[in-house]
Amino acid sequence: MLACRLLGHRYRFRAEGATMRWECARACGAGGSKEYETEADAERFARAFDREDRDELGRRAPLFGMFPLRIYRALKGPRR
């Protein structure tokens, strides 16, 4: 799929028993699975990975928001 080639896959994760499965939300066919020792581990990892950066949009400062401070620190030199 062209969108996946240009923008990357949008993986969605879910747990099925002790197996965590993931597949691309754009239905391009990409995906996989991994076995864990317990169902709780699979659920925990699936919940942790099934996040998108857009979920927290507005809560975090954009990259360029800290840019002047990064430039200042780079010009100032290494800390002692």
Backbone as CSV, one residue per row, in Angstrom:
resi,resn,N_x,N_y,N_z,CA_x,CA_y,CA_z,C_x,C_y,C_z
1,MET,0.843,-1.173,0.000,0.000,0.000,0.000,0.892,1.241,0.000
2,LEU,0.528,2.212,-0.781,1.329,3.421,-0.963,1.473,4.212,0.343
3,ALA,0.390,4.330,1.103,0.456,5.089,2.359,1.476,4.487,3.315
4,CYS,1.536,3.166,3.384,2.506,2.514,4.273,3.933,2.725,3.779
5,ARG,4.110,2.744,2.475,5.447,2.987,1.937,5.911,4.408,2.206
6,LEU,4.997,5.360,2.129,5.371,6.760,2.331,5.413,7.161,3.801
7,LEU,4.443,6.713,4.566,4.295,7.177,5.943,4.658,6.133,6.994
8,GLY,4.827,4.903,6.593,5.096,3.833,7.548,3.799,3.165,7.975
9,HIS,3.941,2.002,8.580,2.772,1.246,9.021,2.143,1.876,10.263
10,ARG,0.863,1.656,10.438,0.141,2.079,11.654,-0.294,0.804,12.369
11,TYR,0.621,0.237,13.128,0.339,-1.026,13.792,-0.642,-0.837,14.944
12,ARG,-1.549,-1.788,15.066,-2.478,-1.877,16.185,-2.187,-3.197,16.882
13,PHE,-2.117,-3.177,18.200,-1.734,-4.344,18.982,-2.922,-4.830,19.794
14,ARG,-2.985,-6.161,19.980,-4.021,-6.754,20.814,-3.477,-8.051,21.394
15,ALA,-4.073,-8.468,22.499,-3.673,-9.714,23.145,-4.764,-10.752,22.945
16,GLU,-4.349,-11.946,22.611,-5.253,-13.099,22.499,-4.652,-14.192,23.364
17,GLY,-5.097,-14.275,24.585,-4.501,-15.215,25.526,-3.081,-14.782,25.831
18,ALA,-2.125,-15.682,25.713,-0.722,-15.363,25.984,0.005,-14.896,24.727
19,THR,-0.730,-14.623,23.656,-0.145,-14.180,22.392,-0.501,-12.728,22.130
20,MET,0.516,-11.931,21.821,0.273,-10.556,21.402,0.339,-10.546,19.883
21,ARG,-0.666,-9.968,19.242,-0.712,-9.877,17.785,-0.756,-8.409,17.378
22,TRP,-0.175,-8.132,16.233,-0.246,-6.789,15.689,-0.444,-6.873,14.183
23,GLU,-1.133,-5.860,13.668,-1.343,-5.755,12.224,-1.530,-4.288,11.876
24,CYS,-1.260,-3.971,10.619,-1.354,-2.596,10.154,-2.822,-2.193,10.038
25,ALA,-3.149,-1.033,10.558,-4.525,-0.527,10.513,-4.938,-0.152,9.094
26,ARG,-3.975,0.002,8.208,-4.291,0.350,6.821,-4.573,-0.874,5.966
27,ALA,-4.622,-2.037,6.571,-4.962,-3.300,5.894,-4.029,-3.632,4.745
28,CYS,-2.737,-3.395,4.939,-1.762,-3.725,3.898,-1.245,-5.153,4.044
29,GLY,-1.576,-5.807,5.140,-1.154,-7.185,5.345,0.039,-7.350,6.254
30,ALA,0.679,-6.273,6.666,1.835,-6.370,7.562,1.354,-6.686,8.975
31,GLY,2.095,-7.523,9.667,1.736,-7.860,11.038,2.589,-8.989,11.559
32,GLY,2.264,-9.453,12.744,3.016,-10.533,13.346,2.440,-10.903,14.697
33,SER,3.164,-11.745,15.413,2.710,-12.157,16.733,3.904,-12.550,17.580
34,LYS,3.694,-12.566,18.887,4.735,-12.976,19.818,4.070,-13.660,21.003
35,GLU,4.646,-14.776,21.434,4.135,-15.522,22.583,4.801,-15.016,23.854
36,TYR,4.005,-14.853,24.910,4.513,-14.493,26.227,4.204,-15.620,27.199
37,GLU,4.845,-15.591,28.352,4.646,-16.653,29.332,3.245,-16.631,29.930
38,THR,2.692,-15.439,30.137,1.374,-15.333,30.747,0.473,-14.425,29.922
39,GLU,-0.822,-14.575,30.137,-1.789,-13.693,29.474,-1.623,-12.255,29.935
40,ALA,-1.282,-12.084,31.223,-1.111,-10.735,31.769,0.039,-10.009,31.084
41,ASP,1.126,-10.716,30.802,2.254,-10.093,30.102,1.855,-9.668,28.692
42,ALA,1.153,-10.539,27.993,0.721,-10.201,26.634,-0.204,-8.993,26.646
43,GLU,-1.125,-8.947,27.579,-2.052,-7.818,27.683,-1.312,-6.527,28.029
44,ARG,-0.364,-6.619,28.939,0.402,-5.436,29.364,1.196,-4.858,28.194
45,PHE,1.883,-5.719,27.440,2.660,-5.233,26.309,1.764,-4.711,25.191
46,ALA,0.663,-5.371,24.938,-0.254,-4.900,23.892,-0.797,-3.521,24.239
47,ARG,-1.168,-3.313,25.507,-1.652,-1.997,25.941,-0.567,-0.939,25.800
48,ALA,0.658,-1.284,26.160,1.758,-0.318,26.104,2.094,0.069,24.661
49,PHE,2.071,-0.906,23.766,2.435,-0.633,22.373,1.295,-0.031,21.567
50,ASP,0.063,-0.222,21.972,-1.085,0.241,21.188,-1.406,1.686,21.500
51,ARG,-0.420,2.528,21.301,-0.583,3.966,21.492,-0.074,4.668,20.252
52,GLU,-0.628,5.804,19.986,-0.142,6.634,18.890,0.251,7.982,19.451
53,ASP,1.202,8.625,18.833,1.645,9.937,19.298,0.514,10.944,19.272
54,ARG,-0.451,10.732,18.394,-1.565,11.671,18.294,-2.450,11.641,19.534
55,ASP,-2.368,10.561,20.331,-3.188,10.472,21.535,-2.849,11.577,22.534
56,GLU,-1.593,12.040,22.528,-1.158,13.047,23.486,-0.890,14.394,22.835
57,LEU,-1.418,14.602,21.659,-1.198,15.857,20.957,-1.765,17.008,21.783
58,GLY,-0.965,18.016,22.005,-1.387,19.150,22.808,-0.869,19.085,24.233
59,ARG,-0.531,17.903,24.713,0.021,17.776,26.066,1.532,17.950,26.065
60,ARG,2.165,17.511,24.995,3.617,17.611,24.924,4.005,18.792,24.058
61,ALA,5.125,19.397,24.385,5.609,20.514,23.588,6.121,19.987,22.254
62,PRO,5.851,20.688,21.181,6.385,20.256,19.893,7.908,20.349,19.886
63,LEU,8.514,19.637,18.969,9.970,19.581,18.892,10.580,20.975,18.793
64,PHE,10.004,21.830,17.969,10.581,23.157,17.783,10.342,24.065,18.986
65,GLY,9.496,23.675,19.933,9.249,24.485,21.128,10.475,24.615,22.008
66,MET,11.314,23.594,22.041,12.525,23.615,22.856,13.763,23.928,22.019
67,PHE,13.580,24.215,20.760,14.694,24.440,19.860,15.622,25.572,20.314
68,PRO,15.118,26.749,20.728,16.028,27.812,21.174,16.890,27.394,22.365
69,LEU,16.332,26.644,23.297,17.104,26.175,24.440,18.179,25.188,24.005
70,ARG,17.862,24.325,23.067,18.853,23.368,22.562,19.999,24.089,21.857
71,ILE,19.685,25.116,21.098,20.724,25.907,20.417,21.609,26.584,21.458
72,TYR,21.007,27.185,22.481,21.762,27.860,23.536,22.719,26.880,24.219
73,ARG,22.231,25.716,24.559,23.079,24.728,25.242,24.179,24.221,24.321
74,ALA,23.903,24.093,23.049,24.930,23.644,22.120,26.031,24.683,21.963
75,LEU,25.658,25.954,21.949,26.647,27.022,21.823,27.419,27.232,23.111
76,LYS,26.786,26.975,24.226,27.407,27.166,25.539,28.536,26.166,25.756
77,GLY,28.412,24.983,25.191,29.464,23.983,25.339,29.066,22.906,26.333
78,PRO,29.923,21.911,26.486,29.593,20.808,27.394,29.595,21.231,28.864
79,ARG,28.783,20.541,29.648,28.693,20.829,31.091,29.853,20.142,31.794
80,ARG,30.258,20.716,32.908,31.358,20.128,33.675,30.868,19.452,34.902
